[in-house]
């Protein structure tokens, strides 16, 4: 599931594969962008911001994409066979010998590089910002505590609070904090919540095989997320899988009632 760590890793992959190359093919398959031709532009780099990814080109131009639930970027030699159906391709970028294809991308935009900030200005501090420091942590804490009655699980998923957390990390952060996802923010150690959020994403930003427990074995990677048939790794009790939120914001929620006391959904 694409979360901040996935976007960070994807940006690093694209930067390594494309930076310095000149596009020999540059198609953006979106109604608003279908007439854009990027051929001849040099790829200057890639920038992740939370769950958003910017590819930068010469001429002060940036392409923003969001992977949502199903999007993915794949890199291969230009001569290799496509690994997904062509109708799923939303961006097709070739340099002389390298091909990058963005499949099932969402929120595609083309803006001047100097205007990138306009597309992500609503976001809270990016948990994987290379310049992260005390000011970022203080801003995240202020945003997290702005609504003390809010359920911590919903607050963690709100990209306006901290950028980069998705459903997997929400479940794991709540477990490490020892609270249920429905616990009011006011009953949570919020300074620790910010620190744990940053730590878990930072530790996984270059791990293809994400794990939050420190144990990379297949059935030991995550504390509670995905444990529909396996017990809690700490107490051995049953992990509950339910939902949190409503309407379009409803998401699956995993928690251990024994290790994570507090309100339940």
LOFI-408749 format. One line per 8 residues: for each residue x, y, z negated of N, C-alpha, C. Coordinates in steps of 0.05 Angstrom, whole numbers, plus 5000, padded with zeros to 4 digits. Layout:
# residues N
X/Y/Z/X/Y/Z/X/Y/Z; ... .
//
This chain:
# residues 265
5017/4976/5000/5000/5000/5000/5018/5025/5000; 5015/5043/5020/5033/5066/5022/5029/5086/4999; 5049/5089/4983/5049/5110/4962/5074/5126/4965; 5080/5143/4946/5103/5161/4949/5129/5147/4955; 5134/5124/4943/5159/5110/4948/5160/5100/4977; 5137/5090/4988/5136/5081/5015/5142/5104/5035; 5131/5127/5030/5135/5150/5047/5164/5159/5046; 5176/5159/5023/5204/5167/5020/5222/5148/5036 .
5216/5122/5034/5232/5102/5048/5228/5104/5078; 5203/5109/5086/5197/5112/5114/5211/5136/5126; 5211/5158/5112/5225/5182/5121/5255/5177/5124; 5267/5162/5105/5295/5156/5107/5301/5138/5131; 5283/5119/5137/5286/5101/5160/5285/5117/5186; 5265/5135/5188/5262/5151/5212/5285/5170/5216; 5294/5182/5194/5317/5201/5196/5342/5186/5206; 5347/5162/5195/5370/5147/5204/5368/5139/5233 .
5345/5131/5242/5341/5121/5269/5341/5143/5290; 5330/5167/5283/5324/5187/5304/5340/5212/5302; 5350/5220/5279/5363/5246/5276/5387/5249/5295; 5387/5271/5310/5408/5276/5329/5401/5267/5357; 5380/5250/5359/5372/5241/5385/5353/5260/5399; 5353/5259/5426/5336/5276/5442/5313/5259/5452; 5288/5268/5450/5266/5252/5457/5263/5249/5488; 5262/5224/5496/5257/5218/5525/5227/5211/5529 .
5213/5207/5507/5184/5203/5508/5174/5213/5481; 5153/5228/5482/5142/5239/5458/5112/5244/5460; 5096/5224/5453/5067/5225/5455/5054/5225/5428; 5034/5242/5425/5018/5244/5400/4989/5238/5408; 4979/5215/5401/4954/5206/5411/4931/5214/5392; 4924/5239/5394/4903/5251/5377/4890/5271/5395; 4863/5274/5394/4849/5292/5411/4861/5320/5412; 4869/5331/5389/4880/5358/5387/4908/5360/5397 .
4922/5337/5399/4951/5338/5405/4958/5322/5431; 4937/5312/5444/4942/5294/5467/4957/5308/5490; 4955/5334/5492/4969/5348/5514/4997/5356/5507; 5006/5352/5482/5032/5360/5474/5053/5341/5485; 5074/5352/5496/5097/5336/5507/5122/5343/5492; 5133/5325/5476/5156/5330/5460/5182/5323/5474; 5181/5314/5499/5205/5306/5513/5225/5329/5514; 5250/5322/5509/5271/5342/5510/5278/5355/5483 .
5261/5351/5463/5267/5362/5437/5285/5343/5421; 5303/5356/5407/5321/5340/5389/5307/5335/5363; 5311/5311/5352/5300/5304/5325/5320/5314/5304; 5311/5332/5287/5328/5344/5267/5328/5330/5240; 5307/5314/5235/5306/5300/5209/5277/5294/5201; 5274/5283/5177/5248/5275/5167/5247/5284/5138; 5223/5293/5129/5219/5303/5102/5194/5291/5090; 5196/5276/5068/5173/5266/5054/5163/5286/5033 .
5137/5289/5030/5126/5305/5009/5102/5290/4998; 5105/5277/4975/5084/5261/4965/5077/5238/4984; 5052/5238/4994/5044/5217/5013/5044/5228/5042; 5055/5252/5046/5057/5264/5072/5085/5261/5083; 5087/5259/5110/5113/5256/5122/5116/5276/5145; 5137/5292/5145/5142/5311/5166/5166/5301/5183; 5163/5301/5209/5186/5297/5227/5192/5324/5240; 5217/5332/5239/5224/5358/5248/5239/5357/5275 .
5232/5375/5293/5244/5376/5319/5256/5403/5325; 5273/5405/5344/5285/5430/5352/5262/5449/5362; 5268/5475/5361/5247/5494/5369/5228/5501/5346; 5236/5496/5321/5220/5503/5298/5193/5489/5298; 5193/5462/5304/5169/5447/5306/5169/5423/5288; 5147/5418/5274/5145/5395/5256/5119/5380/5261; 5121/5353/5259/5097/5336/5262/5092/5324/5234; 5067/5329/5224/5059/5318/5198/5040/5294/5202 .
5045/5273/5187/5027/5250/5188/5023/5240/5159; 5001/5225/5156/4994/5213/5130/4987/5184/5137; 4998/5165/5121/4993/5137/5127/4966/5127/5117; 4953/5142/5098/4928/5133/5087/4931/5104/5077; 4911/5087/5083/4912/5059/5073/4927/5040/5092; 4926/5046/5118/4935/5026/5138/4957/5035/5156; 4965/5060/5154/4986/5070/5172/5013/5059/5167; 5030/5059/5188/5057/5049/5185/5074/5059/5208 .
5099/5065/5203/5118/5072/5224/5136/5048/5228; 5142/5041/5253/5160/5020/5259/5182/5030/5278; 5206/5021/5274/5229/5029/5290/5241/5005/5303; 5248/5007/5328/5260/4984/5343/5275/4995/5367; 5291/4978/5380/5302/4987/5406/5280/4992/5426; 5285/5009/5445/5264/5016/5465/5256/4992/5482; 5274/4973/5484/5268/4949/5500/5253/4927/5486; 5250/4930/5460/5237/4909/5444/5207/4908/5449 .
5194/4886/5445/5165/4883/5447/5152/4898/5424; 5128/4908/5430/5113/4921/5409/5103/4900/5389; 5104/4907/5364/5096/4888/5343/5067/4892/5334; 5053/4912/5345/5025/4916/5339/5011/4923/5365; 4985/4921/5365/4970/4928/5390/4974/4957/5397; 4978/4962/5423/4984/4990/5432/4961/5009/5426; 4936/4999/5425/4914/5018/5420/4915/5029/5391; 4931/5017/5374/4934/5028/5346/4955/5050/5344 .
4970/5054/5366/4992/5073/5365/4981/5102/5365; 4990/5118/5346/4982/5146/5345/5005/5165/5352; 5030/5155/5350/5053/5171/5357/5074/5152/5369; 5084/5160/5392/5104/5144/5406/5128/5161/5413; 5150/5156/5399/5174/5173/5402/5198/5156/5411; 5210/5163/5433/5234/5149/5443/5257/5168/5445; 5281/5158/5436/5306/5171/5443/5319/5152/5464; 5344/5156/5470/5356/5141/5491/5354/5111/5487 .
5358/5102/5462/5358/5073/5457/5341/5065/5433; 5326/5083/5421/5310/5077/5397/5282/5086/5401; 5263/5069/5390/5235/5075/5392/5223/5076/5364; 5207/5096/5358/5192/5098/5333/5163/5101/5340; 5147/5083/5329/5118/5084/5334/5103/5086/5308; 5085/5106/5307/5068/5109/5284/5041/5097/5290; 5034/5075/5276/5009/5062/5280/4988/5071/5259; 4964/5075/5268/4941/5082/5251/4947/5105/5232 .
4961/5125/5242/4967/5148/5226/4942/5165/5221; 4942/5180/5200/4920/5198/5193/4930/5226/5190; 4912/5246/5191/4919/5274/5185/4942/5283/5202; 4941/5280/5227/4963/5288/5245/4961/5317/5251; 4984/5331/5248/4985/5360/5254/5012/5367/5266; 5013/5387/5283/5037/5397/5294/5039/5427/5287; 5059/5435/5272/5061/5462/5262/5090/5472/5265; 5093/5498/5262/5120/5508/5261/5133/5499/5235 .
5158/5491/5236/5172/5481/5213/5171/5500/5189; 5172/5525/5195/5171/5546/5174/5143/5547/5162; 5124/5534/5173/5096/5534/5162/5089/5507/5150; 5108/5489/5146/5102/5463/5134/5088/5466/5107; 5097/5486/5092/5086/5490/5065/5056/5494/5065; 5045/5504/5086/5016/5509/5087/5000/5483/5085; 5011/5462/5096/4997/5436/5096/4999/5421/5070; 5017/5428/5053/5021/5414/5028/5020/5432/5003 .
5011/5457/5008/5011/5477/4986/4992/5469/4963; 4972/5452/4970/4952/5444/4949/4963/5422/4931; 4985/5410/4938/4996/5387/4923/5009/5396/4897; 5009/5378/4877/5024/5383/4853/5054/5376/4859; 5071/5378/4839/5099/5372/4843/5103/5344/4855; 5121/5343/4875/5127/5317/4888/5146/5301/4869; 5137/5278/4860/5152/5262/4841/5179/5253/4851; 5182/5253/4878/5207/5245/4890/5222/5268/4902 .
5215/5292/4894/5230/5315/4904/5259/5313/4895; 5278/5314/4914/5307/5311/4907/5316/5333/4887; 5301/5355/4887/5309/5377/4869/5294/5376/4843; 5280/5354/4837/5264/5352/4812/5280/5360/4788; 5268/5377/4771/5281/5386/4747/5261/5394/4726; 5269/5408/4705/5251/5415/4683/5227/5432/4693; 5231/5449/4712/5209/5466/4722/5187/5448/4735; 5195/5428/4750/5176/5410/4763/5161/5394/4741 .
5175/5384/4722/5162/5369/4700/5142/5387/4685; 5150/5412/4680/5132/5430/4666/5107/5436/4682; 5110/5440/4708/5087/5445/4725/5069/5420/4726; 5080/5397/4728/5064/5372/4728/5049/5369/4702; 5062/5375/4680/5050/5373/4654/5026/5392/4651; 5030/5417/4661/5009/5437/4660/4985/5428/4676; 4989/5417/4699/4967/5408/4716/4953/5384/4704; 4969/5366/4692/4957/5342/4681/4940/5348/4657 .
4947/5368/4641/4933/5374/4617/4911/5396/4621; 4908/5405/4645/4888/5426/4651/4860/5418/4645; 4854/5392/4647/4827/5381/4642/4830/5359/4621; 4830/5365/4596/4836/5345/4575/4816/5322/4574; 4791/5327/4583/4771/5306/4582/4772/5287/4606; 4788/5292/4625/4789/5276/4649/4801/5249/4643; 4792/5228/4656/4804/5201/4653/4832/5201/4664; 4850/5189/4650/4878/5190/4658/4883/5177/4685 .
4868/5155/4690/4871/5142/4716/4864/5160/4739; 4842/5175/4736/4834/5193/4758/4853/5217/4760; 4863/5226/4738/4883/5248/4738/4908/5240/4753; 4917/5216/4748/4942/5206/4761/4939/5204/4791; 4915/5197/4800/4911/5194/4829/4907/5221/4843; 4902/5242/4828/4897/5268/4840/4923/5280/4849; 4926/5282/4876/4952/5292/4887/4956/5321/4880; 4936/5335/4871/4939/5363/4863/4953/5365/4835 .
4954/5342/4821/4967/5341/4795/4996/5334/4799; 5001/5311/4810/5028/5302/4817/5026/5287/4844; 5044/5293/4862/5042/5281/4889/5058/5255/4891; 5045/5234/4900/5060/5209/4905/5048/5184/4893; 5030/5188/4873/5019/5164/4859/4995/5154/4874; 4994/5128/4878/4971/5114/4889/4961/5094/4869; 4944/5076/4879/4930/5057/4861/4949/5038/4847; 4970/5029/4860/4988/5010/4847/5002/5024/4824 .
5014/5047/4829/5029/5061/4808/5010/5071/4786; 4985/5078/4793/4966/5086/4772/4963/5064/4752; 4958/5040/4761/4954/5017/4743/4979/5012/4726; 5002/5013/4739/5027/5007/4725/5035/5028/4705; 5030/5053/4712/5036/5075/4693/5018/5073/4668; 4992/5068/4673/4974/5065/4650/4983/5042/4632; 4992/5020/4644/5001/4998/4628/5025/5005/4611; 5045/5018/4624/5069/5026/4609/5062/5045/4587 .
5043/5062/4591/5034/5081/4570/5018/5068/4548; 5008/5044/4554/4992/5029/4534/4964/5040/4530; 4952/5051/4552/4925/5062/4550/4909/5051/4574; 4883/5050/4570/4865/5042/4592/4863/5065/4611; 4857/5059/4637/4855/5081/4657/4833/5101/4650; 4814/5094/4633/4791/5111/4626/4796/5129/4602; 4820/5126/4590/4827/5142/4567/4828/5172/4574; 4816/5190/4559/4818/5218/4565/4847/5228/4564 .
4853/5246/4581/4880/5257/4582/4889/5267/4554; 4870/5278/4539/4876/5289/4512/4886/5268/4493; 4881/5242/4499/4889/5220/4481/4914/5206/4491; 4927/5218/4511/4951/5206/4523/4975/5223/4517; 4998/5210/4514/5024/5225/4511/5030/5235/4540; 5022/5259/4546/5024/5269/4573/5053/5275/4582; 5070/5283/4564/5098/5287/4571/5110/5260/4580; 5103/5239/4565/5113/5212/4573/5100/5203/4599 .
5075/5211/4603/5062/5203/4628/5076/5214/4652; 5084/5239/4651/5099/5252/4673/5126/5238/4676; 5140/5232/4654/5166/5220/4656/5164/5192/4667; 5145/5176/4659/5141/5149/4668/5134/5149/4698; 5117/5167/4706/5109/5169/4734/5133/5175/4752; 5149/5194/4744/5173/5200/4759/5193/5176/4759; 5196/5164/4736/5215/5141/4734/5208/5118/4752; 5182/5110/4751/5174/5086/4767/5176/5091/4797 .
5169/5115/4806/5172/5121/4835/5201/5123/4842; 5217/5136/4825/5245/5140/4831/5259/5113/4834; 5253/5094/4816/5266/5068/4816/5258/5051/4841; 5236/5059/4853/5226/5043/4876/5229/5056/4903; 5240/5080/4904/5239/5095/4928/5254/5082/4951; 5274/5065/4945/5288/5051/4967/5285/5021/4965; 5265/5012/4949/5260/4983/4946/5238/4975/4965; 5244/4959/4985/5223/4949/5003/5204/4931/4987 .
5216/4917/4968/5200/4899/4951/5195/4913/4924; 5173/4928/4923/5167/4945/4900/5164/4928/4874; 5177/4937/4852/5171/4924/4826/5174/4945/4804; 5157/4942/4784/5157/4961/4762/5167/4949/4736; 5169/4923/4736/5177/4909/4711/5207/4906/4708; 5221/4910/4729/5250/4905/4729/5257/4876/4737; 5236/4860/4742/5240/4832/4750/5229/4829/4778; 5246/4824/4798/5237/4823/4826/5224/4796/4834 .
5222/4777/4816/5209/4752/4824/5179/4757/4832; 5169/4741/4851/5144/4747/4863/5121/4750/4844; 5120/4733/4823/5098/4734/4804/5104/4751/4779; 5127/4765/4780/5135/4781/4757/5140/4811/4764; 5134/4819/4788/5141/4846/4797/5125/4868/4784; 5099/4863/4780/5081/4884/4770/5068/4875/4744; 5064/4895/4726/5053/4888/4700/5024/4878/4702; 5007/4893/4717/4979/4884/4718/4967/4886/4746 .
4977/4904/4763/4965/4907/4789/4965/4881/4805; 4942/4874/4816/4940/4850/4832/4938/4824/4817; 4937/4826/4790/4936/4801/4774/4907/4791/4771; 4896/4783/4793/4868/4773/4792/4867/4744/4781; 4888/4729/4786/4888/4701/4777/4912/4695/4758; 4928/4715/4753/4951/4711/4736/4949/4729/4711; 4959/4720/4688/4955/4734/4663/4973/4758/4660; 4968/4774/4640/4985/4796/4632/5013/4786/4626 .
5033/4799/4636/5060/4789/4632/5070/4793/4604; 5057/4809/4588/5065/4814/4560/5051/4796/4540; 5024/4797/4541/5009/4783/4520/4997/4756/4530; 4998/4752/4556/4987/4727/4567/4957/4727/4570; 4944/4749/4563/4915/4750/4564/4906/4756/4593; 4879/4756/4596/4867/4760/4622/4869/4789/4630; 4877/4794/4654/4877/4821/4666/4850/4826/4679; 4839/4849/4673/4812/4856/4684/4816/4872/4710 .
4801/4865/4730/4800/4880/4755/4772/4891/4759; 4770/4917/4759/4744/4930/4762/4747/4954/4780; 4730/4974/4778/4733/4998/4794/4732/5023/4776; 4743/5044/4786/4743/5070/4772/4737/5091/4792; 4722/5111/4784/4714/5133/4802/4687/5126/4815; 4678/5144/4832/4652/5140/4845/4654/5149/4874; 4634/5140/4890/4632/5147/4918/4658/5142/4932; 4668/5162/4947/4692/5158/4964/4717/5157/4946 .
4715/5165/4921/4738/5164/4903/4740/5139/4887; 4722/5120/4891/4722/5095/4876/4747/5079/4884; 4762/5069/4865/4785/5053/4870/4786/5030/4850; 4800/5009/4858/4803/4986/4841/4820/4994/4817; 4814/4982/4794/4830/4988/4770/4836/4962/4756; 4862/4958/4751/4872/4934/4736/4881/4943/4709; 4874/4928/4688/4885/4934/4662/4882/4910/4644; 4899/4910/4623/4898/4888/4603/4884/4899/4578 .
4861/4889/4570/4846/4900/4547/4862/4899/4521; 4880/4879/4519/4895/4876/4494/4918/4896/4493; 4933/4899/4514/4956/4916/4515/4949/4945/4520; 4924/4950/4531/4916/4977/4538/4889/4984/4524; 4889/4988/4498/4865/4995/4484/4854/5022/4493; 4828/5025/4490/4815/5050/4497/4789/5046/4512; 4778/5067/4522/4752/5065/4536/4755/5047/4561; 4733/5035/4569/4733/5018/4592/4711/5028/4611 .
4714/5021/4637/4694/5029/4657/4670/5011/4658 .
//
